[in-house]
Amino acid sequence: MTSTTTFVLFVAALPYALAQDAPPTPEQIAHQTWADDSNTQICKYTAWTWAAIIAAMLIYRWTLYLLRHVRRLANLNHGTTSDGRQKYFSIPNENYAKAKRHLISAPLFRKRHNREFHLSSAMNVGTLPGRLQTLFLVGYFAMNVAFCVITINWHDTNKTYYDDARNRTGVLAVLNMIPLFLLAGRNNPLIWMLDISFDTYNLIHRWIGRIVVIEAVAHTTFWMAGKIALMGPAKGWAMVTTAMVPSNQLIFTGTIGTCSFVAILLQSPSIVRHAFYETFLHVHIALAIIATSAVWMHLDTLPQQSLLLGAIICWVIERSLRLYKLVRTNLGNGVTKAEVEALPGDAVRVTLRIAKPWKFQPGQHIYMYMPSVGLWTSHPFSLAWSDEQPTFGAEKTLPLSRQDLFAARKSASMSLIIRRRTGFTDKMYRKAELSAGGKFMTTAFVEGPYGNQSFQSYGTVMLFAAGVGITHQVPHVRDLVAAYANGMCATRKVTLVWIIQSPEHLEWIRPWMSQILGMEKRREILRILLFVTRPRSTKEIHSPSSSVQMFPGKPDVGALIEKEMGGQVGAMAVSVCGTGSLSDDVRGRLGRETTNFPQTNNKLHKPISFKMSSEDDAQRTPPIPHPQPPSLTPPKAAGLLAPLGNPLGEVLQPILKPTVGSLTGAIGEPAGDALRSVQVQAKREKGYEDEEKPESEWWGGKALGGGKVGGGNPLGLGK
């Protein structure tokens, strides 16, 4: 071998030789021991922070749960505003009200929270987090920044801070992968422990993911900067590029992991997720697997590998629970079948005959797989209805009481209403539309149920829905009416407000609403207000009774809520499922008056089962003038009542409905029937529809397409 060849080989091997660390000195060993101890302490501080937050939330949530339970038991037989127990739970608590108004339920800025930002119809930028969510995210980000820099001597002349910062950021990146993986799962135990929605955990998951990416990039950057500072720019960069080869497992796998994290960050913005969700999901999972595998190899023989193992265990357990739920629910007694029926208004009704059904509860949602439409994907949908069958045991014994009959039921079939959008829902709608009879039968797999909710401890419940958001509210209506009839709840007033574009949308829930309108004691508790934002003519607007009313145009949310608060019985809950703008309108109205009704525990729900346009369709519809009956109110009184709407409605409503309802509940049905006859005659004289006409026949029936405009605008709630 010539001297020239020897020199060339020496030069080629020099960068790699320089990359090999020299044997550490005693001072370096002591410093490394101190650095490892500091990193361990940082991990403990982070764990204790999470534990403290979870403990505080547990105390808060379980205190509310206990309050609701006591309130429900205390008010089972107390039904009016004058009842001491109902009145007690409507008494304001100003401190809690201010906390909810300014922090717990507050939007980030003035009003906008759930309404999405759109660059175009296909480009969704996302929504703003709430104020409390933002406070947590900013605090957690600041904590990570602080943990990355504290205890490190940034003025060390030996420049050991490069190594210290490299190790610190790497440890924190791996540590944060535990909550990152845990909060990404549908079976996250914190969902039911803390009663926090999966949407909120998903938000936290995304931001922790961004923190992990930043820390991974910082980890790589400090390693590169340390080499360049130690060896100079030329030799440093040469060493860095030479070290990134497969033979150097530590550096190569670290590079692969960092690049995978950056790729996840670049493909995860809301615009990409909403426009190409299924593609995003598959690429996201693939990149996550690559990143996790690379980090596992990068941490070979290092103690931080145990932290990554914890994150992997969280992921494996969550996926195993998904598989278990799929097998338990869909296999055994045959397989789950789905009947998909096309409905007017670009929607489908999916009726699931589940192999192993469960007891249906309001507020539940599922993830549905339908291989004939979308082979690999699952999509979340709210359960809108269940047809139940009694289950009294193998001996087929009869229930001993009404309560037994009420409780001993399980679902024979469950139904969904799904609005046609793009992708999976569009394929499903087109397949149903082209099938014989507008419906088809197929095999489906159901994962769930997830979530549940009850409003039975509230004396007054107000349910807002827009479009297909009615699927979340219908189960609550049936649950509250049935519980009221059986004396099992504190609820005495339920108001359902449904905003739709066309009367044909009533067909979506026609068979279910017909059952609800025929339920025992329904008239005593339930009132339904329908607002049609795009009627073809006023002849389509037809109200069959004072308890089921239809109006053209967009509702005045503030007037509706103020009207309900004026006659509030006990604690009051407000639930919203629909467009983001509707939710923001309701939240904004409640925020202005929460100090007067602090114990209402107002609940605002973002839709789970679907994504609706952030633009409220009603906002793009010019308001239609309402035919007004002649005013019976003196001019002075009319001026006082004008802010709340039609004066006649303000005068007649306390006479025609609350009085009859309260007397009926007090002296029984015969007297109630007699009073209702007087009410019907009064309504006929004023041009209102006959109260005795069965609403169940009207809902979606022959009366839907024409007839008299019922009731004008007795509440003055449209605009």
C-alpha positions as CSV (number, residue, x, y, z in Angstrom):
1,M,0.0,0.0,0.0
2,T,1.5,3.3,-1.1
3,S,1.8,6.3,1.2
4,T,-0.7,8.2,-0.9
5,T,-3.4,5.5,-0.4
6,T,-2.7,5.4,3.3
7,F,-3.1,9.2,3.5
8,V,-6.4,9.1,1.6
9,L,-7.9,6.4,3.9
10,F,-6.8,8.4,6.9
11,V,-8.5,11.5,5.7
12,A,-11.7,9.6,4.9
13,A,-11.8,7.9,8.4
14,L,-10.9,11.1,10.3
15,P,-14.4,12.5,10.8
16,Y,-15.8,9.2,12.0
17,A,-12.8,8.8,14.3
18,L,-13.4,12.2,15.7
19,A,-17.0,11.3,16.3
20,Q,-15.9,8.6,18.8
21,D,-16.0,9.9,22.3
22,A,-12.7,9.8,24.2
23,P,-12.8,8.0,27.6
24,P,-14.5,10.3,30.1
25,T,-12.6,12.1,32.8
26,P,-13.7,11.9,36.5
27,E,-15.1,15.4,36.2
28,Q,-17.1,14.5,33.1
29,I,-18.5,11.4,34.9
30,A,-19.5,13.5,37.9
31,H,-21.2,16.1,35.6
32,Q,-23.0,13.3,33.7
33,T,-24.3,11.8,36.9
34,W,-25.6,15.2,38.0
35,A,-27.2,15.8,34.6
36,D,-28.9,12.4,34.8
37,D,-30.2,13.1,38.3
38,S,-31.6,16.5,37.1
39,N,-33.4,14.8,34.2
40,T,-34.9,12.3,36.5
41,Q,-36.1,15.1,38.8
42,I,-37.6,16.9,35.8
43,C,-39.5,13.7,34.9
44,K,-40.8,13.5,38.4
45,Y,-41.9,17.1,38.4
46,T,-43.8,16.5,35.1
47,A,-45.5,13.4,36.5
48,W,-46.5,15.2,39.7
49,T,-47.9,18.1,37.6
50,W,-50.1,15.7,35.6
51,A,-51.2,13.9,38.8
52,A,-52.1,17.2,40.5
53,I,-54.2,18.3,37.5
54,I,-56.0,15.0,37.3
55,A,-56.7,15.0,41.1
56,A,-58.1,18.6,40.9
57,M,-60.3,17.7,38.0
58,L,-61.5,14.5,39.8
59,I,-62.5,16.5,42.8
60,Y,-64.3,19.1,40.7
61,R,-66.1,16.6,38.4
62,W,-67.1,14.2,41.2
63,T,-68.4,17.2,43.3
64,L,-70.6,18.1,40.4
65,Y,-71.7,14.5,40.0
66,L,-72.6,14.3,43.7
67,L,-74.5,17.7,43.5
68,R,-76.5,16.4,40.5
69,H,-77.3,13.2,42.2
70,V,-78.5,14.9,45.4
71,R,-80.4,17.5,43.3
72,R,-82.2,14.7,41.4
73,L,-83.2,12.8,44.6
74,A,-84.3,16.0,46.4
75,N,-86.6,17.1,43.6
76,L,-88.3,13.9,42.5
77,N,-91.7,15.0,43.9
78,H,-91.2,18.8,43.8
79,G,-92.3,20.3,40.6
80,T,-93.0,24.0,40.5
81,T,-91.0,27.2,41.0
82,S,-92.6,27.8,44.4
83,D,-91.4,24.4,45.7
84,G,-88.6,25.1,48.2
85,R,-86.3,22.4,47.0
86,Q,-86.5,23.3,43.3
87,K,-86.2,27.0,44.2
88,Y,-83.1,26.3,46.3
89,F,-81.2,24.9,43.4
90,S,-82.0,27.9,41.2
91,I,-80.5,30.4,43.7
92,P,-77.5,32.1,42.2
93,N,-73.9,31.5,43.3
94,E,-72.1,34.5,41.9
95,N,-68.5,33.3,42.4
96,Y,-69.1,30.1,40.5
97,A,-71.0,32.0,37.8
98,K,-68.1,34.4,37.3
99,A,-65.6,31.5,37.1
100,K,-67.8,29.9,34.4
101,R,-68.3,33.1,32.5
102,H,-64.7,34.3,32.5
103,L,-62.8,31.0,32.5
104,I,-64.5,27.6,32.5
105,S,-67.0,28.1,29.6
106,A,-65.6,31.3,28.1
107,P,-64.4,31.6,24.5
108,L,-60.8,32.7,24.0
109,F,-61.7,36.2,23.0
110,R,-65.2,37.7,22.9
111,K,-67.5,35.1,21.3
112,R,-66.1,32.9,18.7
113,H,-65.2,29.4,19.8
114,N,-66.9,26.5,18.0
115,R,-67.5,28.4,14.7
116,E,-64.8,27.2,12.2
117,F,-62.6,29.4,10.1
118,H,-63.0,28.6,6.3
119,L,-60.7,29.7,3.5
120,S,-63.1,28.0,1.1
121,S,-65.8,25.3,1.2
122,A,-63.1,22.6,1.2
123,M,-60.5,24.4,3.3
124,N,-61.2,24.3,7.0
125,V,-58.7,26.1,9.2
126,G,-60.2,24.9,12.4
127,T,-61.6,26.5,15.5
128,L,-60.3,28.6,18.4
129,P,-59.9,26.8,21.8
130,G,-61.7,27.9,24.8
131,R,-60.1,30.2,27.4
132,L,-59.5,27.4,30.0
133,Q,-58.2,25.1,27.2
134,T,-55.8,27.9,26.1
135,L,-54.6,28.5,29.6
136,F,-53.8,24.8,30.1
137,L,-52.0,24.6,26.7
138,V,-50.0,27.8,27.2
139,G,-49.1,26.7,30.8
140,Y,-48.0,23.2,29.7
141,F,-45.9,24.7,26.8
142,A,-44.3,27.2,29.2
143,M,-43.6,24.4,31.7
144,N,-41.8,22.4,29.0
145,V,-39.8,25.4,27.9
146,A,-38.8,26.0,31.6
147,F,-37.9,22.4,32.1
148,C,-35.7,22.5,29.0
149,V,-33.5,25.3,30.4
150,I,-33.5,25.2,34.2
151,T,-30.5,23.8,36.1
152,I,-28.3,24.0,33.0
153,N,-25.2,26.2,33.3
154,W,-25.4,28.2,30.1
155,H,-22.2,30.1,30.9
156,D,-19.9,27.0,31.2
157,T,-16.6,27.7,29.4
158,N,-16.4,24.0,28.5
159,K,-19.7,24.3,26.6
160,T,-21.2,21.3,28.4
161,Y,-24.6,23.0,28.1
162,Y,-24.9,21.6,24.5
163,D,-24.8,18.1,25.9
164,D,-27.0,19.0,28.8
165,A,-29.7,20.6,26.7
166,R,-29.5,17.8,24.1
167,N,-30.2,15.2,26.8
168,R,-32.8,17.3,28.5
169,T,-34.9,17.9,25.3
170,G,-34.6,14.3,24.3
171,V,-35.8,13.0,27.7
172,L,-38.8,15.5,27.7
173,A,-39.7,14.5,24.1
174,V,-39.9,10.8,25.1
175,L,-41.7,11.6,28.3
176,N,-44.3,13.6,26.5
177,M,-45.0,10.6,24.2
178,I,-46.8,9.0,27.1
179,P,-49.7,11.5,27.3
180,L,-49.4,11.9,23.6
181,F,-50.4,8.3,23.0
182,L,-52.7,8.1,25.9
183,L,-54.9,11.0,24.9
184,A,-55.1,9.9,21.3
185,G,-57.2,6.9,22.1
186,R,-61.0,6.6,22.2
187,N,-60.7,4.3,25.3
188,N,-58.7,6.9,27.2
189,P,-59.8,6.2,30.9
190,L,-59.6,10.0,31.6
191,I,-62.6,10.5,29.4
192,W,-65.0,8.9,31.8
193,M,-63.0,9.6,35.0
194,L,-63.0,13.4,34.4
195,D,-66.1,13.7,32.2
196,I,-64.1,15.6,29.6
197,S,-64.9,15.1,25.9
198,F,-62.8,13.3,23.4
199,D,-62.6,16.4,21.3
200,T,-60.8,18.2,24.2
201,Y,-58.4,15.4,24.6
202,N,-57.8,15.4,20.9
203,L,-57.0,19.1,21.0
204,I,-54.5,18.4,23.8
205,H,-53.1,15.5,21.9
206,R,-52.4,17.7,18.9
207,W,-50.6,20.3,20.9
208,I,-48.5,17.8,22.9
209,G,-47.6,16.3,19.6
210,R,-46.3,19.7,18.5
211,I,-44.3,20.1,21.7
212,V,-42.8,16.6,21.1
213,V,-41.7,17.7,17.6
214,I,-40.2,20.9,18.8
215,E,-38.3,19.0,21.5
216,A,-37.1,16.4,19.0
217,V,-35.9,19.1,16.6
218,A,-34.2,20.9,19.5
219,H,-32.6,17.6,20.6
220,T,-31.1,17.1,17.2
221,T,-30.1,20.8,16.9
222,F,-28.2,20.8,20.2
223,W,-26.3,17.7,19.1
224,M,-25.3,19.2,15.8
225,A,-24.5,22.6,17.4
226,G,-22.3,20.9,20.0
227,K,-20.2,19.2,17.4
228,I,-19.8,22.3,15.3
229,A,-18.9,24.4,18.4
230,L,-16.3,21.8,19.5
231,M,-14.7,21.1,16.1
232,G,-15.4,24.2,14.1
233,P,-17.9,24.6,11.2
234,A,-16.1,22.6,8.5
235,K,-15.0,19.6,10.6
236,G,-18.3,19.7,12.6
237,W,-20.5,19.5,9.5
238,A,-18.3,16.8,8.0
239,M,-18.7,14.8,11.2
240,V,-22.4,15.3,11.3
241,T,-23.0,14.1,7.7
242,T,-20.6,11.2,8.1
243,A,-22.3,10.0,11.3
244,M,-25.8,9.8,9.7
245,V,-25.2,6.4,8.2
246,P,-27.0,3.1,8.9
247,S,-23.9,1.7,10.6
248,N,-24.1,4.3,13.3
249,Q,-27.5,3.2,14.8
250,L,-27.7,5.9,17.5
251,I,-27.4,8.8,15.1
252,F,-29.1,7.2,12.1
253,T,-32.2,6.1,14.0
254,G,-32.4,9.5,15.8
255,T,-32.3,11.2,12.4
256,I,-35.1,9.0,11.1
257,G,-37.2,9.7,14.2
258,T,-36.8,13.4,14.0
259,C,-37.6,13.5,10.3
260,S,-40.7,11.4,10.9
261,F,-41.9,13.8,13.6
262,V,-41.4,16.8,11.3
263,A,-43.3,15.0,8.6
264,I,-46.2,14.4,11.0
265,L,-46.2,18.1,11.9
266,L,-46.3,19.1,8.2
267,Q,-49.3,16.9,7.3
268,S,-51.4,17.6,10.4
269,P,-52.7,21.1,9.9
270,S,-56.5,21.4,10.0
271,I,-56.7,22.2,6.3
272,V,-55.2,18.9,5.4
273,R,-57.0,16.9,8.0
274,H,-60.4,18.1,6.9
275,A,-59.9,18.1,3.2
276,F,-58.2,14.7,3.0
277,Y,-59.1,13.0,6.3
278,E,-58.8,9.4,5.3
279,T,-55.5,9.9,3.6
280,F,-54.3,12.0,6.5
281,L,-55.3,9.2,9.0
282,H,-53.4,6.4,7.2
283,V,-50.3,8.5,6.6
284,H,-50.4,9.8,10.2
285,I,-50.5,6.3,11.6
286,A,-47.7,5.1,9.3
287,L,-45.4,8.0,10.3
288,A,-46.2,7.5,14.0
289,I,-45.1,3.8,13.7
290,I,-41.9,4.7,11.9
291,A,-41.1,7.5,14.4
292,T,-41.8,5.2,17.4
293,S,-39.7,2.3,16.0
294,A,-36.8,4.7,15.2
295,V,-36.9,6.2,18.7
296,W,-37.0,2.7,20.3
297,M,-33.8,1.8,18.4
298,H,-32.3,5.2,19.2
299,L,-32.8,4.5,22.9
300,D,-31.3,1.0,22.9
301,T,-29.6,0.3,26.2
302,L,-30.6,3.8,27.5
303,P,-32.9,4.1,30.6
304,Q,-35.3,6.4,28.7
305,Q,-36.4,3.4,26.7
306,S,-38.7,2.5,29.7
307,L,-40.6,5.7,29.2
308,L,-41.2,4.9,25.5
309,L,-42.3,1.4,26.6
310,G,-45.0,3.1,28.7
311,A,-46.3,5.0,25.7
312,I,-46.3,1.9,23.6
313,I,-48.2,0.0,26.3
314,C,-50.9,2.7,26.3
315,W,-51.3,2.4,22.6
316,V,-51.4,-1.5,22.6
317,I,-54.0,-1.5,25.4
318,E,-56.2,1.0,23.6
319,R,-56.1,-0.9,20.3
320,S,-56.8,-4.1,22.2
321,L,-59.8,-2.6,23.8
322,R,-61.1,-1.5,20.4
323,L,-60.7,-5.0,19.0
324,Y,-62.4,-6.5,22.1
325,K,-65.4,-4.1,21.7
326,L,-65.7,-5.0,18.0
327,V,-65.7,-8.7,18.7
328,R,-68.0,-8.5,21.7
329,T,-70.6,-6.3,20.0
330,N,-70.6,-7.7,16.5
331,L,-69.9,-11.4,16.7
332,G,-71.7,-14.3,18.5
333,N,-75.4,-14.1,17.7
334,G,-74.8,-13.6,14.0
335,V,-73.2,-10.4,12.8
336,T,-74.3,-6.8,12.9
337,K,-76.5,-5.7,10.0
338,A,-77.2,-2.2,8.8
339,E,-80.2,-1.0,6.8
340,V,-79.3,2.3,5.0
341,E,-82.2,4.3,3.7
342,A,-81.9,7.5,1.7
343,L,-84.0,10.4,3.1
344,P,-85.0,13.8,1.7
345,G,-82.5,16.6,2.3
346,D,-79.3,14.6,1.5
347,A,-79.4,12.4,4.5
348,V,-79.6,8.7,5.3
349,R,-81.1,6.8,8.2
350,V,-79.0,3.8,9.3
351,T,-80.8,1.2,11.3
352,L,-78.3,-1.2,13.1
353,R,-79.4,-4.6,14.2
354,I,-76.5,-5.3,16.5
355,A,-75.5,-8.9,17.2
356,K,-75.0,-8.2,21.0
357,P,-76.9,-5.0,21.8
358,W,-76.5,-3.0,25.0
359,K,-78.8,-0.8,27.1
360,F,-79.1,2.5,25.2
361,Q,-78.5,5.8,27.0
362,P,-78.8,9.4,25.8
363,G,-75.6,11.0,24.7
364,Q,-73.9,7.8,23.4
365,H,-72.0,7.6,20.1
366,I,-70.4,4.8,18.2
367,Y,-67.7,4.3,15.6
368,M,-69.1,2.5,12.6
369,Y,-67.2,0.4,10.1
370,M,-69.0,-0.5,6.8
371,P,-66.7,-2.5,4.6
372,S,-69.0,-2.3,1.5
373,V,-68.7,1.5,1.6
374,G,-65.3,2.2,3.2
375,L,-63.1,-0.8,3.8
376,W,-60.7,0.3,6.4
377,T,-62.2,3.4,7.9
378,S,-64.4,4.0,10.9
379,H,-66.4,7.1,11.5
380,P,-68.1,8.5,14.7
381,F,-71.9,9.0,14.8
382,S,-74.3,9.9,17.5
383,L,-77.0,7.3,18.3
384,A,-80.3,9.0,17.6
385,W,-82.7,6.2,18.6
386,S,-83.2,2.7,19.9
387,D,-86.1,0.4,19.5
388,E,-86.1,-1.5,22.8
389,Q,-87.3,-4.9,23.9
390,P,-87.9,-6.0,27.5
391,T,-85.4,-8.3,29.1
392,F,-86.7,-9.8,32.4
393,G,-84.6,-12.9,32.5
394,A,-84.7,-16.4,31.2
395,E,-88.0,-17.2,33.1
396,K,-89.8,-14.5,31.2
397,T,-91.3,-13.1,34.4
398,L,-93.3,-9.9,34.3
399,P,-92.0,-6.7,35.9
400,L,-93.2,-6.1,39.4
401,S,-93.6,-2.4,39.0
402,R,-93.6,0.5,36.6
403,Q,-90.0,1.2,37.6
404,D,-89.1,-2.4,36.7
405,L,-90.7,-2.0,33.3
406,F,-88.9,1.4,32.8
407,A,-85.5,0.0,33.7
408,A,-85.5,-3.6,32.3
409,R,-84.9,-2.9,28.7
410,K,-82.2,-3.4,26.1
411,S,-82.0,-2.2,22.6
412,A,-83.1,-4.5,19.7
413,S,-82.0,-2.0,17.1
414,M,-80.3,1.4,17.0
415,S,-80.6,4.2,14.5
416,L,-78.4,7.0,13.1
417,I,-79.1,10.0,10.9
418,I,-76.2,10.9,8.8
419,R,-76.0,14.0,6.6
420,R,-74.4,13.6,3.2
421,R,-71.0,15.3,3.0
422,T,-68.0,14.0,1.1
423,G,-66.1,10.7,1.1
424,F,-67.7,7.9,3.2
425,T,-71.1,9.6,3.7
426,D,-71.3,10.6,0.0
427,K,-70.7,7.0,-1.1
428,M,-73.2,5.7,1.4
429,Y,-75.9,8.1,0.3
430,R,-75.4,7.4,-3.4
431,K,-75.4,3.7,-2.9
432,A,-78.7,3.9,-1.0
433,E,-80.2,6.3,-3.6
434,L,-79.4,3.9,-6.4
435,S,-80.7,0.8,-4.6
436,A,-84.2,-0.6,-5.0
437,G,-86.6,1.3,-2.8
438,G,-83.9,3.8,-1.8
439,K,-82.4,1.5,0.7
440,F,-79.9,-1.4,1.0
441,M,-78.8,-3.9,3.6
442,T,-75.1,-4.6,4.4
443,T,-72.8,-5.9,7.1
444,A,-71.5,-3.4,9.5
445,F,-69.3,-3.4,12.6
446,V,-70.0,-1.1,15.6
447,E,-67.4,0.0,18.1
448,G,-68.8,1.4,21.3
449,P,-70.7,2.7,22.9
450,Y,-68.8,5.7,24.0
451,G,-70.1,8.4,26.3
452,N,-73.5,9.0,28.0
453,Q,-75.2,11.9,29.6
454,S,-78.2,12.7,31.7
455,F,-80.2,15.9,32.4
456,Q,-82.6,14.3,34.9
457,S,-81.3,16.3,37.8
458,Y,-82.3,19.7,36.2
459,G,-85.7,21.2,36.6
460,T,-85.5,23.0,33.3
461,V,-83.8,21.7,30.2
462,M,-83.4,23.6,26.9
463,L,-82.1,21.6,23.9
464,F,-80.9,23.4,20.8
465,A,-80.3,21.5,17.5
466,A,-79.4,22.6,14.0
467,G,-79.9,20.2,11.1
468,V,-78.7,16.7,11.8
469,G,-77.7,17.8,15.3
470,I,-81.1,16.7,16.3
471,T,-79.7,13.2,16.6
472,H,-78.0,14.2,19.9
473,Q,-81.1,15.8,21.3
474,V,-83.9,13.3,20.5
475,P,-82.7,10.7,22.9
476,H,-82.6,13.3,25.7
477,V,-86.2,14.3,24.9
478,R,-87.5,10.7,25.1
479,D,-85.4,10.0,28.2
480,L,-86.7,13.1,30.1
481,V,-90.4,12.6,29.1
482,A,-90.3,8.9,30.1
483,A,-88.5,9.7,33.4
484,Y,-91.0,12.4,34.2
485,A,-94.0,10.1,33.5
486,N,-92.4,7.5,35.9
487,G,-91.5,10.1,38.6
488,M,-87.8,9.3,38.2
489,C,-86.4,12.8,37.5
490,A,-86.4,16.4,38.7
491,T,-87.2,17.8,35.3
492,R,-90.4,19.7,34.9
493,K,-89.8,21.7,31.7
494,V,-88.2,20.6,28.4
495,T,-87.9,22.8,25.4
496,L,-86.5,21.5,22.1
497,V,-85.5,24.1,19.5
498,W,-84.7,22.6,16.1
499,I,-83.4,24.8,13.2
500,I,-83.8,23.2,9.8
501,Q,-83.5,24.5,6.2
502,S,-86.7,22.8,4.9
503,P,-89.8,21.1,6.3
504,E,-88.8,17.9,4.5
505,H,-86.1,17.5,7.1
506,L,-88.8,16.6,9.5
507,E,-88.9,13.2,7.8
508,W,-85.5,12.4,9.3
509,I,-87.0,11.8,12.7
510,R,-90.7,11.3,11.9
511,P,-91.2,7.8,13.2
512,W,-89.3,8.6,16.4
513,M,-91.0,11.9,17.1
514,S,-94.4,10.3,16.5
515,Q,-93.6,8.0,19.4
516,I,-92.4,10.8,21.6
517,L,-95.5,12.9,20.9
518,G,-97.7,10.0,21.9
519,M,-95.9,9.4,25.2
520,E,-97.7,9.6,28.5
521,K,-97.7,13.1,30.1
522,R,-95.8,14.5,27.2
523,R,-97.9,17.6,27.1
524,E,-97.1,18.5,30.7
525,I,-93.4,18.8,30.1
526,L,-92.4,19.1,26.5
527,R,-92.5,22.0,24.1
528,I,-91.1,21.9,20.6
529,L,-90.1,25.0,18.5
530,L,-89.2,24.4,14.9
531,F,-87.5,27.1,12.8
532,V,-87.4,26.7,9.0
533,T,-84.8,29.0,7.5
534,R,-85.6,28.3,3.8
535,P,-89.3,27.5,3.4
536,R,-90.6,27.6,-0.2
537,S,-93.7,29.4,1.0
538,T,-95.4,30.3,4.2
539,K,-98.0,27.6,3.6
540,E,-95.3,25.1,4.6
541,I,-95.2,26.7,8.1
542,H,-97.9,24.9,10.0
543,S,-98.2,24.5,13.8
544,P,-100.5,21.8,15.1
545,S,-100.6,23.0,18.7
546,S,-99.2,25.3,21.3
547,S,-96.7,22.7,22.4
548,V,-95.4,22.0,18.8
549,Q,-94.9,25.2,16.9
550,M,-93.2,26.0,13.6
551,F,-91.8,29.4,12.5
552,P,-90.1,30.7,9.4
553,G,-86.7,32.3,9.6
554,K,-83.9,32.1,12.1
555,P,-84.6,32.1,15.9
556,D,-83.7,34.8,18.2
557,V,-81.6,32.7,20.6
558,G,-81.4,35.5,23.2
559,A,-85.1,35.9,23.4
560,L,-85.7,32.1,23.6
561,I,-83.3,31.7,26.4
562,E,-84.6,34.8,28.2
563,K,-88.1,33.5,27.9
564,E,-87.1,30.1,29.4
565,M,-85.2,31.7,32.2
566,G,-88.2,33.8,33.1
567,G,-90.2,30.6,33.9
568,Q,-87.3,28.5,35.1
569,V,-88.0,25.7,37.5
570,G,-85.1,24.5,39.5
571,A,-81.6,24.2,38.0
572,M,-81.4,24.8,34.3
573,A,-79.3,23.0,31.7
574,V,-78.8,24.2,28.1
575,S,-77.4,21.8,25.5
576,V,-76.4,22.7,21.9
577,C,-75.7,20.3,19.0
578,G,-75.3,21.9,15.6
579,T,-73.3,24.5,13.8
580,G,-70.4,26.3,15.5
581,S,-72.1,29.6,15.1
582,L,-75.3,28.4,16.9
583,S,-73.2,27.1,19.8
584,D,-71.3,30.4,20.0
585,D,-74.6,32.4,20.0
586,V,-76.0,30.3,22.8
587,R,-72.8,30.5,24.8
588,G,-72.6,34.2,24.3
589,R,-76.2,34.8,25.5
590,L,-75.6,32.6,28.6
591,G,-72.4,34.3,29.3
592,R,-74.1,37.7,29.6
593,E,-76.6,36.5,32.2
594,T,-74.7,33.6,33.9
595,T,-74.3,35.6,37.1
596,N,-78.1,35.5,37.6
597,F,-78.3,31.7,37.0
598,P,-74.9,30.3,38.1
599,Q,-76.1,26.9,39.2
600,T,-77.7,26.0,35.9
601,N,-74.5,24.1,34.9
602,N,-75.2,25.0,31.3
603,K,-73.8,22.4,29.0
604,L,-72.6,23.2,25.5
605,H,-72.0,20.2,23.3
606,K,-70.1,20.2,20.1
607,P,-71.4,17.6,17.6
608,I,-69.6,14.2,17.8
609,S,-71.1,12.4,14.9
610,F,-70.6,14.8,12.1
611,K,-69.0,18.0,10.9
612,M,-71.5,20.7,9.8
613,S,-70.6,23.8,8.0
614,S,-69.4,26.5,10.4
615,E,-71.6,29.0,8.6
616,D,-75.1,29.0,10.0
617,D,-77.3,28.4,7.0
618,A,-79.9,30.7,8.6
619,Q,-77.5,33.6,8.5
620,R,-77.5,33.5,4.8
621,T,-81.3,33.4,4.6
622,P,-83.2,36.8,4.7
623,P,-85.7,36.7,7.5
624,I,-89.3,36.1,6.5
625,P,-91.9,38.5,8.0
626,H,-94.1,36.7,10.4
627,P,-97.8,37.2,10.2
628,Q,-98.8,38.8,13.5
629,P,-102.2,38.5,15.2
630,P,-103.7,41.8,16.3
631,S,-102.2,43.2,19.5
632,L,-104.3,43.1,22.6
633,T,-101.7,44.9,24.7
634,P,-102.0,48.6,25.5
635,P,-99.3,50.8,23.8
636,K,-97.3,51.3,27.0
637,A,-97.2,47.6,27.8
638,A,-96.4,46.8,24.2
639,G,-93.4,49.0,24.4
640,L,-92.1,47.3,27.5
641,L,-92.6,43.9,26.0
642,A,-91.3,44.7,22.5
643,P,-87.7,43.6,23.2
644,L,-88.9,40.1,23.8
645,G,-91.2,39.9,20.8
646,N,-94.9,39.8,20.1
647,P,-96.9,41.3,22.9
648,L,-99.9,39.0,22.3
649,G,-97.6,36.0,22.8
650,E,-96.4,37.5,26.1
651,V,-100.0,37.9,27.3
652,L,-101.5,34.7,26.1
653,Q,-98.6,32.3,26.8
654,P,-98.9,32.4,30.6
655,I,-102.6,32.0,30.3
656,L,-102.8,29.3,27.7
657,K,-99.9,27.0,28.6
658,P,-98.3,27.3,32.1
659,T,-101.6,27.8,33.9
660,V,-103.2,24.8,32.3
661,G,-100.1,22.7,32.7
662,S,-99.8,23.5,36.4
663,L,-103.5,23.0,37.1
664,T,-103.5,19.8,35.2
665,G,-100.6,18.5,37.3
666,A,-102.3,19.6,40.5
667,I,-105.9,18.5,40.1
668,G,-105.6,15.6,37.6
669,E,-106.4,14.8,34.0
670,P,-110.2,15.3,34.0
671,A,-109.9,18.9,35.1
672,G,-106.9,19.3,32.8
673,D,-109.1,18.2,29.9
674,A,-111.8,20.6,30.8
675,L,-109.3,23.5,30.9
676,R,-107.7,22.4,27.7
677,S,-111.2,22.7,26.0
678,V,-111.4,26.3,27.1
679,Q,-107.9,26.8,25.8
680,V,-108.8,25.2,22.4
681,Q,-111.8,27.5,22.0
682,A,-109.7,30.5,22.8
683,K,-107.2,29.5,20.2
684,R,-109.8,28.9,17.6
685,E,-111.1,32.4,18.2
686,K,-107.6,33.9,17.7
687,G,-106.8,31.8,14.6
688,Y,-104.7,29.1,16.2
689,E,-104.8,25.4,15.3
690,D,-106.8,22.9,17.3
691,E,-104.8,21.7,20.3
692,E,-106.5,18.3,20.1
693,K,-105.2,17.5,16.7
694,P,-102.6,14.7,17.3
695,E,-99.2,16.1,16.6
696,S,-97.9,12.6,15.9
697,E,-100.2,12.6,12.8
698,W,-99.0,16.0,11.8
699,W,-95.2,15.4,12.1
700,G,-94.0,14.7,8.6
701,G,-97.6,13.7,7.6
702,K,-100.2,15.2,5.2
703,A,-100.4,18.5,7.0
704,L,-96.7,19.1,6.4
705,G,-97.0,20.4,2.9
706,G,-99.7,23.0,3.3
707,G,-102.4,24.5,5.4
708,K,-102.7,27.5,7.5
709,V,-99.8,29.3,9.0
710,G,-100.2,28.1,12.6
711,G,-100.0,30.5,15.4
712,G,-98.2,33.3,13.6
713,N,-95.4,34.1,15.9
714,P,-96.9,33.9,19.4
715,L,-93.6,34.0,21.2
716,G,-92.0,36.6,18.9
717,L,-88.9,34.4,18.7
718,G,-88.1,34.5,15.0
719,K,-86.2,37.3,13.3
